Amino acid sequence: MTRRADELSEDDRILWNLVARTTRPLKGKTAIEIPDIVEPKPAPAPAPANGVPTAAAKPKPQHVSHALDDQTLHKLAKGRLPIEGRVDLHGMTQDEAYSLLLTFLHRAHAGGIRYVLVITGKGSSSGGDGILRRSVPHWLSTPAFRHLVSSHDHAARNHGGSGALYVRLRRTR
């Protein structure tokens, strides 16, 4: 089966989006906005007529990513649990890294992968933590990633230490 010339593969689309974000328009031309993946927000529940919230009207607590349990961390560090995918975010801007990480995790989750390694790097040499090192754990707890990520934790030294994260993806249903 041949692919139409105007269709991009998923890898080509990821690469194109990363390149397109770094370009500037020609003089006299306006920039075209590249949309990010936007998840639909659930509709708010209607308020009860008598003003007393019912059990159905109470919002459910959102699932928060936890750290990996000690046994799983030990198995990943020793190589007894396979790391089935890895993504390196070194040298990227926050926008590029966010886009690549979200796409990578979507593809890994769809492929049934459970454990991946996200390499953020340790940061700038000016003594502070790198922006990706601080931001990626926060991103993994946001609604965009919550349905993909079960838990995450810092990697063992042989996998990058504090400059990398183990991420456990949720099981596909």
DOBA-198456 format. One line per field, with one value per residue (C-alpha): chain; x, y, z. Coordinates in steps of 0.02 Angstrom, whole numbers, plus 32768, in hexadecimal, padded with zeros to 4 digits. Each point is the difference from the previous one (the first is absolute). Layout:
chaine: A:...
u: X:...
v: Y:...
w: Z:...
This chain:
chaine: A:A:A:A:A:A:A:A:A:A:A:A:A:A:A:A:A:A:A:A:A:A:A:A:A:A:A:A:A:A:A:A:A:A:A:A:A:A:A:A:A:A:A:A:A:A:A:A:A:A:A:A:A:A:A:A:A:A:A:A:A:A:A:A:A:A:A:A:A:A:A:A:A:A:A:A:A:A:A:A:A:A:A:A:A:A:A:A:A:A:A:A:A:A:A:A:A:A:A:A:A:A:A:A:A:A:A:A:A:A:A:A:A:A:A:A:A:A:A:A:A:A:A:A:A:A:A:A:A:A:A:A:A:A:A:A:A:A:A:A:A:A:A:A:A:A:A:A:A:A:A:A:A:A:A:A:A:A:A:A:A:A:A:A:A:A:A:A:A:A:A:A:A
u: 8000:8049:7FF0:7FBE:8086:7FA4:7FF3:8089:802D:7FF5:80BE:8003:7F74:805F:809D:7FA2:7FAB:80A8:804E:7F69:8003:80B1:7FE3:7FDB:7F8D:8044:7FF9:7F50:7FB2:7FA1:802B:7F8D:7FD3:8021:7F79:802E:7F9E:7F6E:7F9C:7F46:7FCA:7F70:7F5D:7FDB:7F7A:7F5C:7FE4:7F7C:7F59:7FFD:80B3:8041:8085:7FD7:807C:7FF2:8021:80A2:809A:8069:80B0:807D:8080:80AC:809E:805F:80B3:802D:8004:80AC:7FF6:7FDB:8089:807D:7FCD:800F:80AA:8043:7FB9:7F83:7F70:801F:7FFE:7FA3:8014:8066:7FF6:808C:7FC9:80B0:8014:7F47:7F95:7F6E:7F84:8063:801C:7F49:7FC3:807E:7FDE:7F44:800B:8080:7F97:7F62:8059:8051:7F59:7FA9:808A:7FE3:80A7:8005:80A8:805D:8096:7FF0:80A9:7FF6:80B6:803F:7FF2:806B:80B2:7FD5:7FD9:7F42:7F90:7FD4:7F54:7FD2:803E:7F84:7F72:7FEF:7FC9:7F7E:7FC3:7FE9:7F80:7F99:7F5C:8052:8070:7F95:7FA3:80A8:8072:7FE7:809A:80AF:80A0:80B7:806A:8091:80AF:8025:7F68:8027:7FDD:7FAB:800B:7F84:7F57:7FB3:7F4B:7F81:7F74:7F4F:7FC4:7FA0:7F4B
v: 8000:80A7:809F:809E:8083:8083:7F93:8007:7F70:801F:8010:807C:8065:800A:8038:807F:804C:8012:8055:806D:8048:8040:805E:80B8:8042:805F:80BE:803C:7F55:7FD1:7F68:7F6A:7FC1:7F45:7FBB:7F96:7F65:803F:7F8B:8024:803C:7FA2:805E:8040:7FA1:805D:804C:7FAA:8058:8008:8042:7F68:7FA1:7F4A:7F71:8005:80BC:7FF5:8005:7F63:8015:8006:7F74:8045:7FAC:7FA9:7FD0:7F4F:7F80:7FCB:7F50:8041:8084:7F7A:7F8E:808D:8034:7F4E:7FDF:7F7B:8067:8035:80B8:7FF0:80B2:809C:80B4:8081:80B5:804B:80AA:801B:8093:7FE0:8006:7F84:7F8C:8005:7FD9:7F73:7FB5:8001:7FB1:7F80:7FCB:7FF4:7F8C:7F99:7FEC:7FCE:7F80:7FAF:8037:8009:804D:808B:806C:80BD:8056:80B7:8025:804A:80B4:8097:8010:809F:7F9B:7FFC:7F71:7FF8:803A:7F57:7FA4:8067:8007:7F4E:7FB3:808B:7FE0:7F48:802E:8072:7FCB:7FEF:7F73:7FBB:7F80:7FBE:8001:7F91:8038:8045:800F:8031:7F82:7F9E:8042:7F84:8043:80B9:801E:80A5:802F:7F79:7FBB:7F54:800D:7F74:800E:7FC9:7F5C:800D:7FCA
w: 8000:7FCF:8061:7FB0:7FE4:8069:809D:8083:8070:80BC:800C:7F71:8050:80A6:7FA8:7F97:8099:8059:7F68:7FDC:80B0:7FE8:7F5C:7FE4:7F77:7F6A:8003:7FE1:8027:809D:8068:7FF9:80AC:801B:8073:8095:8030:8067:806B:8011:80AB:8052:800D:80B0:805F:8018:80AC:806D:800D:80BF:800F:8060:7FA1:7FE5:7FF4:7F42:7FFC:8065:7F92:7FFC:8041:7F71:7FFA:8028:7FC1:8089:800F:7FCA:808C:8042:7FB7:7F50:800E:8033:7F70:7F81:8043:7FF9:7F53:8038:7FBB:7F4C:7FD0:7F5C:7FC2:801E:7FCB:8010:801A:800B:7FB0:7FDB:802F:8074:7F70:7F98:8094:8034:7F51:7FE6:80AD:7FE9:7F54:8039:8096:7F95:7F86:808A:805A:7F5F:7FE2:80AA:804A:80BE:8031:7FA7:802A:7FE8:7FFB:8031:8024:80A2:7FCB:7FE6:803F:805F:809C:7FF1:7FCD:7F4A:7FCB:7FB2:809B:8068:7F81:7FC1:80A8:800D:7F4E:8024:8086:7F90:7FAD:7F55:8041:808F:7F96:7FBF:8098:8097:8061:7FEC:8065:7FED:7FA5:8049:7FE5:7F74:7FA0:8016:80B9:8026:7F47:7FCE:8036:7FFD:7FC6:8015:7F81:8023:7FB7:7F5E:800B
